[in-house]
């Protein structure tokens, strides 16, 4: 997805403490933006300097701070980034910088607090890519989030791997150890992306579906059913045989009068994308290529409305399966949606 460079130079041997009197320009290299969570008196510590992110402006300029915290057990900073380019399956990247002190009273308390922060954000931003990085010391995020994978396999301080990077995606990064920053006693780690997009992992799928229209519903289907001699089906004495026969006949009539079309779906396609959204996307692209700015503005507005409507319809469809009492149908629908 993108390369990531982590280090713990703010937390250990660097020896400084970030505070509001230190301007960003004194510590951030040119071309990067810095986002800080300075250590406060609530941490109970007198040395070190909290956590921060430095983001390359060529990769992303839209950065929002979501959550911060500083306590004796956990220091964290969570930001949301919307890069200039992302794989279509993600809408943004949510990154969390973490520091768990080596002598924290209770690592479980720190992980529970971190779990609460991540869980709330995952609920509100389900289509974001999540990355959790920092100095965990003896703590382990997988105890509370077992579906997250740890990507650092090389030692970061002596023979110990104290700095971790977690994501929900297996084999996302390849770690490369690098020299420490400044006076830090932690090695820095460069992570090179090995994540492959869904579109590259799984090819497009072609399937045939029935396309209903007003003509099929009110014309051909009605004519077929009106000319049927339904009394023929009454010859069966058993109700279940009679029912299967009628249903089979109705299905055959529908197959005869409703045309079938071939559609292509892509693995990174959102589940709420329907024919109207695809049509509006094509109209927007055509308007952009034509150079007509007024038409392009109208097509963008129409696309936003179509997307909002499609998402609302998909939400109602999902919620309708939770309102019924047919557990088997609900489970089967979830499986097919995946």
N, C-alpha and C positions, 0 to 999 in steps of 0.2 A: 504494500500500500504506500508506505513512505519510510525512509530511514529514520532511526531514532537514536539519539545519543544521550546516555544517562550517566550521571556521576553524583556523588554525595559530598561535593566540596563545600556546600553550605553547612553541612551538619556536623562535620568532624574537625579534622586537623587544620582547616583553613583559618579558624580562630577568630573570624569576625562575626559580628551580630548585625544583621540588617535591621534598620529602624527608619522611621520616616525622615530622619535628618540626612540619610544617604540617598542622593538622587539616583534615578535609573541610569543616567548618562555616565555615572562613575563606574558602573560594573557591566553594562551590556555592550557587546561588540556592535559595530556598525552593520546595519542590515537585519538586525533582530529586534523583536519586541519582547519586553520582559513583563511577567505577571507574577506578583509576589504575594506570599503569606508570611510576613515577618513574624518572628517569634515574639510572643508577648509574655507578660509576667504570669499569666495563667499556666504557662508550661512548667513553672517551678525550676527552671534552669537559668544559669547565668552565662553560659557560653554557647556558641553556635549561632545559627541564624535562620532557622525556619526552612521553608521550601519555596521553590519558584520554578517557573517555566520560562524558557527562552525560545521563541517561535520565529522561524525564518519568514521574513515578509514576502519572499518570492513564492513561498508555499501557501501562506494564508495571512490575510490581514483582518479577517472577521473573527475575533476572539471574544468570548464572554466568560466571565467568572461565574460559576454556578454555586459553588459551596466552598467554604473555608472553615478551618477549625484548629484550635491550639489548646491542648490539654496535657497533663502529665503523662498520659498513655498514648496519645496520638496527635500528630500534626498532619494536616492534609490541605491540599489545594486542588479543586476540580475546575477544569475549564472546558468550554465547548468551542470547537474550531470548525469553521466551514471553509475548507480549502478551495482553491480554484478548480481542482480536479479531484474527484473521488469515484471509485467504482459505483455503478448505479445502485447496487444493493444497499448502500449507506447514504444517509442524508447529512451526517456530520460525524465528527470524531470527538468523543468525550475522553479527556485524559485526566488522570488523578495522580498527583505527586504525594508521596506518603513518607513519613518518618515515624518509626516506632522505636523509642529509646531502648537501649540494651538492658536497662535495669527498670523497665516498666513494671508497675505493681502487678499487672495482670494482662498478659497478651490476649487472652480471650476477650477481655473488655475492649481492647483496642480493635480487635477484628470484628466484634459485634457492632461497634460504632461505625467502622468503615463499611461493613455490610449494609447497615441502614442507609448510609449515604448513597452507595451504589445502587441498592435496590430501588430506592425512590426515583433515582434518575433513570434507571432502566425502564421503569413503569411509565414515566412521562416522555421518554425518548426511545421507543422500542426499535427504531430503525437506525440508531446511531452505532458506530463502532467504538467499543470501550477498551481503553488501555490504562492499566494501573501500574505505576512504576515508583520505585523509591528504595529507601533503606529500611528493610523489615527486621534486620537483626535475627532474632530467634523466632519471630512470628511467621505464620504461613497463611496466606489468604485462602488456600484451597480447603481449609478446615471449615470455612463458612460459605465458600463459593466453589464447590468441587468441580463445576463445569468450566472453570477458568484454568488456563494452562500457563505454567511458568516457563519462560523462554531463556533465562540466564543459566547456563551450564558451566561457566568458567568461574574460578575464584575471583572475588573482588576485593578482599582484604586478607592478606596472608594466604592461608589455605581454605578460607571460609567464603562461602557465597552468601553475603549479607544483603546485596542489592538484587532485587527481583523485578521482573516485568511480567505482568499477567494480562492475558487477553482471552476471550471466549473461543479463539480460533487456534486449533492445533497447527504446529509447524508454520506459524506466521512469520517468525523472525529467525535469522541466523546470527548468533552473538559473536562479536569479535572484540577481544580484550585490547584496551589501549592504555597509555600511560595516564597517571593521575593528573588532575587539574590543580595547578598551584601547589599548595602545601598539603593537600588532602592525603590521607592515608588510605583512601579507597581508590582502586583502579576505575577508570572510566570504561564504558562498554559501548561500542557502536553496533547497533542492530540493523542488519540489512534485510529488507523485506523479501520473503519467499511466498507471500500470500498470492494465490491465483484467483482471479475473479470467477464468479459462478459461470459467467458466459464462456470462459475458457475451460473450466472444469467439466461442464456439462453442455452439450450442444443443444441447439433449438429442437423442439419437439413438434411434429406435425400430427394433427388429429382431425377427424371429420365430425362435424356437428350439424344438427338440424337448425335451419334458419327460419324461424316463424315470421310471417308477415300478415298484414290485414287480409290479403287475398287468400292466403292459406287458411286462416281462421274462419272467415265469414263466407268464403266461396267454396273451394274444393272440398274442405272437410265437412261442411254442412251438407253439400250435395251427396257426399258419400254416405253419411249417416242417415239422411232422409230417405234414400233409396234402399236401405238395408231392411230385410225382413227379419225383425228381431224375434219373431215367434219361433223361428227355427231353433234358437238356443234353449227354448223351454223344454226340449225333448229330454234333456239330461235331468234325471231324478235327484242326483246328488248336488247339493248347493255348491260345494267347493269345485266340482268339475265345471258346473255352469259358470261360476265366477271366473275361473281360469280361461275358459273358452271365450267369454265376452271380452276380457282384458286383452287376450291375444289378438282378437279380431280388431279391436280398437287400435292396438299398436301397429298392426299391419296397415290399417287405413292411414294412420299418421305417416308411416314410412312412405306410402304411395303418394301422398299429396303434399308433404312438406319437403322442399328441396334441401339437399345436403351441400355444405360447403367445406372446404379444407382451410384450416387456420393454422398458423404457426405461432407457438408460444416460446418465449425465451426464459431460461432459468432465473435471470435477474429481474424479471418483470414483476411489478407489484401486483398483489392479488386483486386490488380494486380497479385495475386498468380494464376498461371495457371498450366497446366499439365507438362510443361517443368520444371518449378521451383520445383514442387513436385518430379519429377524424379531425378533432381540434388540433392535435399535434401536427398533423399533415398540413392543415390550413395555416397554422402559424409558420411552419417552415416555408411554405409557398409564399406567404406574405413577406417573410424576411428576404427570400431570394429575389422577389420582385422589386425591392427597394422602396416600396410604398410605406412610409413611416406611419401614416394614419391607419392603414389597413393592418399593419403589424401590431399597432397598439390595440386595436379592436380584437384581433385574433388572440393576443395574450390575455386580455380580459376574459374572452369567451373560454379559453383554456382553463383559467383559474376557476371559473364557475363550474366547468365540467368536472374538474378534479374534485372540487368540494362536494359536488353532487354524487360522484362515484364513491368517494370515501364514506359519505353518509349512508348510501345504499348498502355498501359492504358491511359497515358497522351494524346496521339494522339486521342484515342477514345473519351475521355472527351471533348477535344478541338473541335472535329468534330461536336459535338452537339451544340456548340455555334456559329458555322459558318453558320448553316442553318437558315431559316426563319420560320420553323414550331414550334411555341411556344408550342403547345399542346404536340408534340412529345418530345421536350426538357424537359418539366416539368415531363412528365410520365417517362422518362428515369431516371431522378434524383430521383424520388420517388422509382422506382424499385431498384436503386443502393443502397439506404439507407436500 
